[in-house]
Amino acid sequence: MESDRGATMIDDHDREALRTVARYLEHVQRVAADDHADGRSALADVISDHLGVDAATVPVTTESLSLHRYVDADIALDELTAVGGGRVIGVTGGDQRWHVSASELLASSYARFAPGPISYETRAIGPGVERRVVAFGVRLLTFDGHPLAVVQRSSSPNVMPPAARLEVFGSDPDATSAALAEIRRLMVERSVLRGQVLSFAPTEYGSHAGATFLPRPSVEADDVVLADGVLQRIVDHVVGIGDQRDVLRAAGQHLKRGVLLYGPPGTGKTLTVRHLLSRTPGTTAVVLTGSSIRFVSAAAEIARTFAPALVVLEDIDLVAADRAYSPEPVLFDVLDALDGLEPDADIAFVMTTNHVQILEEALAARPGRVDLGVEIALPDVTARRRLFQHYAGSLPFSAEALHAAAERAEGTTGSFAKELVRRAVLRAALRGDELPTDDDLAAALDDLLSSGAALTRLLLGGRESLSSSQ
């Protein structure tokens, strides 16, 4: 009996708790109904007032954006907003707004979206230069007499994979299409990418996080010491074709070209590339190295859009060190990118490799895509003399001492010459002298050529192996 009474008492308590919950839910429903009898958000009212129709009945067109083009879209929208006498409003709703579509912003059962502060962020528009852009907001504007609303959102760190997009509300489909076409045109015409040196960096999600802006290098021809005629041959093919584009086009000749620079490490391939970038101011360049070469399709798209352009793929053989990326498929992607270019597109692909044998089979299977291969070999004695004189600069070494050092340093690279001069200066400084002598140069050379310095020579680009020095 006691257990029965206890059960009855618990049942009564539960019933009262349930009645309390029911009254609370009824209250919530009444408040929600009072706030918006039609179920729309406050944001929907603002957008509907601007469009002149119920925004929930208007089709939405979505335009996905590459992350590296988001700044261009913001610039284009700023211009359209100004011309159309429009304005930008923010959206309340916290992180939830990033996870819902534009239509769900108008009517949502789990969040109340309303006009609020605009969310901004800063994005790079050049080396060391940034611009404030709208990260999340709604642009209310008029295009060609038609009211439009554009939900503009950047990528959110809490949304994976990273994405950016525009969602356009417009009652006239033709006006919406025309507005999007104008946005795309302005994104190209006003782009911050044009004429810049860019790179991409892979992320843990397998996509690029947008363009990284690099300063354009300044490397004079005298700074690049190669065998006679080699640098000029490369410059004529990469830069000369661009300089003579009008003549070549008039003669029905194609402009796209592929160049492969190959040879041992430290022989000047990267310095040659830096000189090419120096020689092409105003040219859009994308520089990819190692595993980032997987983004060659994005690089090719930038090159097509912002030609004249230069695409640099450095150390393409290093992809072989990453088990996830074998060199041949990556190279095929590069060759496919070359195939996809218009013949009269002023675009050059320049690739470098330390191990050309890895690429030979793939290149032979697709003849004509790479139309110039240049070996950047270890410097001969004449080139070594020039290297030693270049790095010696104004230091008081005699010509005889520099020439003698160059004769002895067979099989070494420019990195070796640079380190040799530094060590000679250091010897003098440790002795208390401001300037080194020929004896310092000879002693430093003896040290670097000793059997105990085999690893150092290898690290400086020398051709001998550790086993051969033992």
C-alpha positions as CSV (number, residue, x, y, z in Angstrom):
1,M,0.0,0.0,0.0
2,E,2.8,2.4,0.9
3,S,4.4,1.8,-2.4
4,D,1.1,2.4,-4.2
5,R,0.6,5.7,-2.4
6,G,4.2,6.7,-3.2
7,A,3.6,6.0,-6.9
8,T,0.4,8.1,-6.8
9,M,2.3,11.0,-5.2
10,I,5.1,10.8,-7.8
11,D,2.5,10.7,-10.7
12,D,0.8,13.8,-9.3
13,H,4.1,15.6,-9.1
14,D,5.0,14.7,-12.7
15,R,1.6,15.8,-13.9
16,E,2.1,19.2,-12.3
17,A,5.6,19.5,-13.9
18,L,4.1,18.7,-17.3
19,R,1.4,21.3,-16.8
20,T,4.1,23.9,-16.0
21,V,6.1,23.0,-19.1
22,A,3.0,23.1,-21.3
23,R,2.1,26.6,-20.0
24,Y,5.7,27.8,-20.7
25,L,5.6,26.5,-24.3
26,E,2.2,28.1,-24.9
27,H,3.8,31.4,-23.6
28,V,6.8,31.0,-26.0
29,Q,4.4,30.4,-28.9
30,R,2.4,33.5,-28.1
31,V,5.5,35.6,-27.9
32,A,6.8,34.3,-31.2
33,A,3.4,34.8,-32.8
34,D,3.3,38.4,-31.5
35,D,6.8,39.1,-32.8
36,H,6.1,37.8,-36.3
37,A,2.7,36.4,-37.1
38,D,3.9,35.5,-40.7
39,G,7.0,33.6,-39.4
40,R,9.4,36.0,-41.2
41,S,12.5,37.4,-39.7
42,A,13.1,41.2,-39.2
43,L,15.8,40.9,-41.9
44,A,13.1,39.6,-44.3
45,D,11.1,42.8,-43.7
46,V,14.0,45.1,-44.6
47,I,14.9,43.1,-47.8
48,S,11.2,42.9,-48.8
49,D,10.8,46.7,-48.4
50,H,13.8,47.3,-50.7
51,L,12.7,44.8,-53.3
52,G,9.1,46.0,-53.3
53,V,7.9,42.3,-53.0
54,D,7.9,39.6,-50.5
55,A,11.6,38.5,-50.4
56,A,10.5,34.9,-49.6
57,T,8.8,34.6,-53.0
58,V,11.9,35.9,-55.0
59,P,14.3,33.4,-56.5
60,V,17.9,33.4,-55.2
61,T,20.9,33.0,-57.4
62,T,24.1,31.8,-55.8
63,E,27.6,32.7,-57.1
64,S,30.5,30.7,-55.5
65,L,33.8,32.5,-55.2
66,S,37.4,31.3,-55.0
67,L,38.9,32.5,-51.8
68,H,41.6,34.4,-53.7
69,R,38.9,36.3,-55.7
70,Y,36.9,37.5,-52.6
71,V,38.6,40.9,-52.4
72,D,37.9,41.4,-56.1
73,A,34.2,40.7,-55.5
74,D,34.1,43.1,-52.5
75,I,35.6,45.8,-54.7
76,A,33.1,45.1,-57.5
77,L,30.2,45.2,-55.1
78,D,31.4,48.4,-53.5
79,E,31.3,50.0,-57.0
80,L,27.9,48.7,-57.9
81,T,26.5,49.7,-54.5
82,A,27.8,53.3,-54.9
83,V,26.6,53.6,-58.5
84,G,23.2,52.2,-57.5
85,G,22.7,54.4,-54.5
86,G,22.7,51.4,-52.2
87,R,23.8,50.5,-48.7
88,V,25.2,47.7,-46.7
89,I,23.5,46.2,-43.6
90,G,24.8,43.6,-41.2
91,V,23.0,40.5,-39.9
92,T,22.6,39.4,-36.3
93,G,22.4,35.7,-35.4
94,G,26.0,34.9,-34.3
95,D,27.8,31.9,-35.9
96,Q,24.5,30.4,-37.0
97,R,24.2,32.8,-39.9
98,W,27.3,31.2,-41.5
99,H,25.6,27.8,-41.6
100,V,22.3,28.7,-43.3
101,S,21.3,29.7,-46.8
102,A,20.1,33.2,-47.8
103,S,16.5,31.9,-47.9
104,E,16.8,30.6,-44.3
105,L,17.9,34.0,-43.2
106,L,14.5,35.2,-44.0
107,A,12.5,32.7,-42.0
108,S,14.2,30.4,-39.5
109,S,12.6,28.3,-36.8
110,Y,15.8,28.2,-34.6
111,A,17.2,31.7,-34.9
112,R,16.0,35.3,-35.3
113,F,18.0,37.1,-38.0
114,A,17.7,40.9,-38.0
115,P,19.6,43.9,-39.3
116,G,22.7,44.6,-37.1
117,P,26.3,45.6,-37.3
118,I,28.3,44.8,-40.5
119,S,31.0,42.1,-40.0
120,Y,34.3,43.2,-41.5
121,E,37.7,41.5,-42.0
122,T,41.0,42.5,-43.5
123,R,42.4,40.8,-46.6
124,A,45.8,41.2,-48.3
125,I,45.7,43.1,-51.6
126,G,49.5,43.2,-52.1
127,P,52.8,42.6,-50.2
128,G,52.2,44.2,-46.8
129,V,49.0,46.0,-47.9
130,E,45.5,45.2,-46.7
131,R,41.9,46.2,-47.4
132,R,38.9,46.0,-45.1
133,V,36.2,43.9,-46.8
134,V,32.6,42.9,-45.8
135,A,32.9,39.5,-44.2
136,F,29.1,39.1,-43.8
137,G,26.5,41.6,-44.8
138,V,23.6,42.3,-47.1
139,R,23.9,44.9,-49.9
140,L,20.7,46.6,-50.9
141,L,21.2,48.3,-54.3
142,T,19.6,49.1,-57.6
143,F,21.0,47.8,-60.9
144,D,19.7,49.1,-64.2
145,G,16.6,50.3,-62.5
146,H,15.9,46.9,-60.7
147,P,16.2,46.6,-56.9
148,L,18.5,43.7,-55.8
149,A,19.7,42.3,-52.5
150,V,23.0,40.6,-52.3
151,V,24.0,38.5,-49.3
152,Q,27.8,38.6,-49.2
153,R,29.7,36.2,-47.0
154,S,33.4,35.4,-46.8
155,S,34.7,32.0,-45.5
156,S,34.2,31.2,-41.9
157,P,36.8,29.4,-39.8
158,N,34.0,27.3,-38.3
159,V,32.7,26.2,-41.7
160,M,34.6,23.5,-43.6
161,P,35.6,23.3,-46.3
162,P,36.3,27.1,-46.6
163,A,34.0,28.7,-49.0
164,A,32.8,32.2,-50.0
165,R,29.7,33.1,-52.0
166,L,27.2,35.8,-53.1
167,E,23.5,35.1,-53.0
168,V,21.4,37.5,-55.1
169,F,17.7,38.2,-54.5
170,G,16.0,39.7,-57.6
171,S,12.5,39.5,-59.0
172,D,13.7,39.9,-62.6
173,P,15.9,36.9,-63.6
174,D,17.4,38.9,-66.5
175,A,18.4,41.8,-64.3
176,T,19.9,39.3,-61.8
177,S,22.0,37.7,-64.6
178,A,23.1,41.0,-65.9
179,A,24.1,42.2,-62.5
180,L,26.2,39.0,-61.9
181,A,27.8,39.5,-65.3
182,E,28.8,43.0,-64.4
183,I,30.2,41.8,-61.0
184,R,32.3,39.3,-62.9
185,R,33.5,42.0,-65.3
186,L,34.5,44.4,-62.6
187,M,36.2,41.6,-60.7
188,V,38.6,41.2,-63.6
189,E,38.9,44.9,-64.4
190,R,39.5,46.0,-60.8
191,S,41.3,42.9,-59.6
192,V,44.0,43.2,-57.0
193,L,45.7,40.1,-58.5
194,R,46.7,41.7,-61.8
195,G,50.4,42.4,-62.2
196,Q,51.2,40.8,-58.8
197,V,53.5,38.0,-57.8
198,L,51.4,35.3,-56.1
199,S,51.6,32.0,-54.4
200,F,49.3,29.4,-52.9
201,A,49.7,27.5,-49.6
202,P,48.1,24.1,-49.0
203,T,46.0,23.7,-45.8
204,E,45.1,20.6,-43.8
205,Y,41.8,20.5,-45.6
206,G,43.5,20.0,-49.0
207,S,42.5,23.4,-50.4
208,H,44.3,26.7,-50.8
209,A,43.6,29.4,-48.3
210,G,43.8,32.2,-50.9
211,A,46.6,33.9,-52.6
212,T,49.7,35.0,-50.8
213,F,51.3,38.1,-52.2
214,L,55.1,38.1,-52.7
215,P,57.3,41.1,-53.3
216,R,58.6,41.1,-56.9
217,P,62.3,40.3,-56.7
218,S,65.0,42.6,-58.1
219,V,67.8,40.5,-59.7
220,E,69.9,42.0,-62.4
221,A,71.4,40.0,-65.3
222,D,74.9,40.5,-63.8
223,D,73.7,38.7,-60.6
224,V,73.0,35.5,-62.6
225,V,76.2,33.7,-63.5
226,L,75.6,31.0,-66.0
227,A,77.6,29.6,-69.0
228,D,77.9,32.1,-71.9
229,G,74.6,32.6,-73.7
230,V,72.4,30.5,-71.4
231,L,70.6,33.3,-69.6
232,Q,70.0,35.2,-72.8
233,R,68.5,32.1,-74.4
234,I,66.0,31.7,-71.6
235,V,65.2,35.4,-71.5
236,D,64.6,35.5,-75.2
237,H,62.1,32.7,-75.0
238,V,60.2,33.8,-71.9
239,V,60.4,37.6,-72.1
240,G,61.2,38.1,-75.8
241,I,58.1,36.3,-77.0
242,G,56.0,38.5,-74.8
243,D,57.8,41.6,-76.0
244,Q,57.1,40.6,-79.6
245,R,53.6,39.4,-79.1
246,D,52.0,41.7,-81.7
247,V,54.5,40.6,-84.4
248,L,54.0,36.9,-83.6
249,R,50.3,37.2,-83.6
250,A,50.2,39.0,-86.9
251,A,52.3,36.1,-88.3
252,G,49.9,33.5,-86.9
253,Q,52.3,32.2,-84.3
254,H,51.3,31.0,-80.9
255,L,52.5,32.7,-77.7
256,K,52.1,30.1,-75.0
257,R,55.3,28.5,-74.1
258,G,56.7,26.0,-71.6
259,V,60.3,26.1,-70.4
260,L,62.1,23.4,-68.3
261,L,65.3,24.4,-66.4
262,Y,67.2,21.4,-65.2
263,G,70.5,20.7,-63.4
264,P,72.1,20.0,-60.0
265,P,71.0,22.0,-56.9
266,G,72.6,25.4,-56.4
267,T,73.5,26.1,-60.0
268,G,71.3,29.1,-60.4
269,K,67.8,27.9,-61.5
270,T,66.0,29.8,-58.8
271,L,68.1,32.9,-59.4
272,T,67.2,32.7,-63.1
273,V,63.5,32.5,-62.2
274,R,63.9,35.6,-60.0
275,H,65.6,37.4,-62.8
276,L,62.7,36.6,-65.1
277,L,60.3,38.0,-62.5
278,S,62.4,41.1,-62.3
279,R,62.4,41.5,-66.1
280,T,58.6,41.3,-66.3
281,P,57.1,44.1,-64.2
282,G,53.3,44.4,-64.6
283,T,53.1,40.7,-65.5
284,T,50.9,38.5,-63.3
285,A,53.0,35.7,-61.9
286,V,52.1,32.6,-59.8
287,V,55.0,30.8,-58.1
288,L,54.4,27.3,-56.8
289,T,57.0,25.1,-55.1
290,G,57.0,21.4,-54.3
291,S,53.6,20.1,-53.0
292,S,51.9,23.4,-53.7
293,I,52.3,22.6,-57.4
294,R,49.0,20.6,-57.0
295,F,47.3,24.0,-57.4
296,V,48.5,24.4,-61.0
297,S,44.9,24.5,-62.3
298,A,44.1,27.5,-60.1
299,A,47.4,29.1,-61.2
300,A,46.5,28.5,-64.9
301,E,43.1,30.1,-64.4
302,I,44.7,33.2,-62.9
303,A,47.2,33.2,-65.8
304,R,44.4,33.0,-68.4
305,T,42.3,35.7,-66.7
306,F,45.2,38.2,-66.1
307,A,47.5,37.6,-69.0
308,P,50.3,38.5,-69.8
309,A,51.3,36.0,-67.1
310,L,54.1,33.8,-65.9
311,V,53.5,30.5,-64.0
312,V,56.6,29.2,-62.1
313,L,56.7,25.6,-60.9
314,E,59.9,25.2,-58.8
315,D,61.4,21.9,-57.8
316,I,58.7,19.9,-59.5
317,D,60.7,16.7,-58.7
318,L,60.2,17.3,-55.0
319,V,56.6,16.1,-55.3
320,A,58.1,12.6,-55.5
321,A,59.1,12.9,-51.9
322,D,55.5,13.2,-50.9
323,R,53.9,9.7,-51.1
324,A,50.5,11.3,-51.6
325,Y,51.6,13.0,-54.9
326,S,53.6,11.2,-57.5
327,P,55.5,13.4,-60.0
328,E,53.9,12.1,-63.2
329,P,50.2,12.9,-62.4
330,V,51.3,16.3,-61.2
331,L,53.2,16.9,-64.4
332,F,50.3,15.7,-66.5
333,D,48.2,18.3,-64.7
334,V,50.8,20.9,-65.7
335,L,50.7,19.7,-69.3
336,D,46.9,19.7,-69.3
337,A,47.0,23.3,-68.1
338,L,49.2,24.1,-71.0
339,D,46.9,22.4,-73.4
340,G,44.0,24.4,-72.0
341,L,45.5,27.7,-72.9
342,E,44.5,29.6,-76.0
343,P,47.4,29.6,-78.5
344,D,47.6,33.4,-78.6
345,A,47.6,33.7,-74.8
346,D,50.7,35.5,-73.6
347,I,51.5,32.9,-70.9
348,A,54.8,31.2,-70.0
349,F,55.2,28.2,-67.8
350,V,58.7,27.9,-66.3
351,M,59.5,24.7,-64.5
352,T,62.7,23.8,-62.6
353,T,63.9,20.4,-61.5
354,N,67.0,18.8,-60.0
355,H,66.3,15.4,-61.4
356,V,65.1,15.7,-65.0
357,Q,65.2,11.9,-65.5
358,I,62.1,11.6,-63.3
359,L,60.1,13.7,-65.8
360,E,61.5,12.6,-69.1
361,E,59.0,9.8,-69.8
362,A,56.0,12.0,-69.0
363,L,57.4,14.8,-71.2
364,A,58.1,12.4,-74.1
365,A,54.5,11.2,-73.9
366,R,53.2,14.7,-74.5
367,P,55.6,16.3,-77.0
368,G,55.5,20.0,-77.8
369,R,54.0,21.2,-74.5
370,V,57.4,22.1,-73.1
371,D,59.2,23.7,-76.1
372,L,62.5,24.7,-74.5
373,G,64.7,22.7,-72.1
374,V,67.8,24.3,-70.8
375,E,70.5,22.7,-68.7
376,I,71.8,24.8,-65.8
377,A,75.0,23.0,-65.3
378,L,77.7,23.3,-62.6
379,P,79.8,26.3,-63.4
380,D,82.9,25.8,-65.5
381,V,86.2,27.6,-64.5
382,T,85.2,30.7,-66.4
383,A,81.9,30.9,-64.7
384,R,83.5,30.2,-61.3
385,R,85.9,33.1,-61.9
386,R,82.9,35.4,-62.5
387,L,81.1,34.0,-59.4
388,F,84.2,34.6,-57.2
389,Q,84.6,38.1,-58.5
390,H,80.9,38.8,-58.0
391,Y,80.8,37.7,-54.4
392,A,84.1,39.4,-53.6
393,G,82.7,42.7,-54.6
394,S,84.9,45.5,-53.4
395,L,87.0,43.4,-51.0
396,P,90.7,43.7,-51.6
397,F,91.4,40.3,-53.1
398,S,93.8,40.2,-56.0
399,A,92.6,38.9,-59.4
400,E,95.3,36.3,-59.2
401,A,94.0,35.0,-55.8
402,L,90.4,34.8,-57.1
403,H,91.4,33.1,-60.3
404,A,93.5,30.5,-58.3
405,A,90.6,29.8,-56.0
406,A,88.3,29.4,-58.9
407,E,90.7,26.9,-60.5
408,R,90.8,24.8,-57.3
409,A,87.1,24.9,-56.6
410,E,86.0,22.5,-59.4
411,G,82.6,21.0,-59.0
412,T,81.3,23.7,-56.7
413,T,78.4,26.2,-57.1
414,G,77.7,29.9,-56.5
415,S,76.7,29.0,-52.9
416,F,80.2,27.7,-52.3
417,A,81.8,30.9,-53.7
418,K,79.5,33.0,-51.5
419,E,80.4,31.0,-48.3
420,L,84.1,31.1,-49.2
421,V,84.2,34.9,-49.3
422,R,82.2,35.1,-46.0
423,R,84.7,32.8,-44.3
424,A,87.6,34.8,-45.5
425,V,86.0,38.0,-44.1
426,L,85.3,36.2,-40.8
427,R,88.9,35.0,-40.4
428,A,90.1,38.6,-40.7
429,A,87.5,39.9,-38.3
430,L,88.4,37.3,-35.7
431,R,92.0,38.4,-36.0
432,G,91.0,42.0,-35.5
433,D,91.4,43.2,-39.1
434,E,88.6,45.0,-40.9
435,L,89.5,43.6,-44.4
436,P,90.6,40.1,-45.5
437,T,93.7,39.4,-47.5
438,D,94.6,36.8,-50.2
439,D,95.9,34.6,-47.4
440,D,92.6,34.6,-45.7
441,L,90.9,33.6,-49.0
442,A,93.4,30.7,-49.5
443,A,93.1,29.5,-45.9
444,A,89.3,29.6,-46.1
445,L,89.5,27.6,-49.3
446,D,91.8,25.0,-47.8
447,D,89.3,24.6,-45.0
448,L,86.3,24.1,-47.3
449,L,88.2,21.7,-49.6
450,S,89.4,19.5,-46.7
451,S,88.2,16.0,-46.3
452,G,86.4,17.0,-43.1
453,A,84.3,19.5,-45.0
454,A,82.7,17.0,-47.4
455,L,79.2,17.4,-46.0
456,T,79.5,21.2,-46.0
457,R,80.5,21.1,-49.7
458,L,77.5,18.9,-50.4
459,L,75.2,21.3,-48.5
460,L,76.6,24.1,-50.6
461,G,75.6,22.3,-53.8
462,G,78.8,20.4,-54.6
463,R,78.6,17.4,-56.8
464,E,80.6,14.9,-54.8
465,S,78.9,12.4,-52.5
466,L,79.8,11.8,-49.0
467,S,80.9,8.2,-49.8
468,S,83.3,9.4,-52.5
469,S,85.0,11.7,-50.0
470,Q,85.7,9.0,-47.5
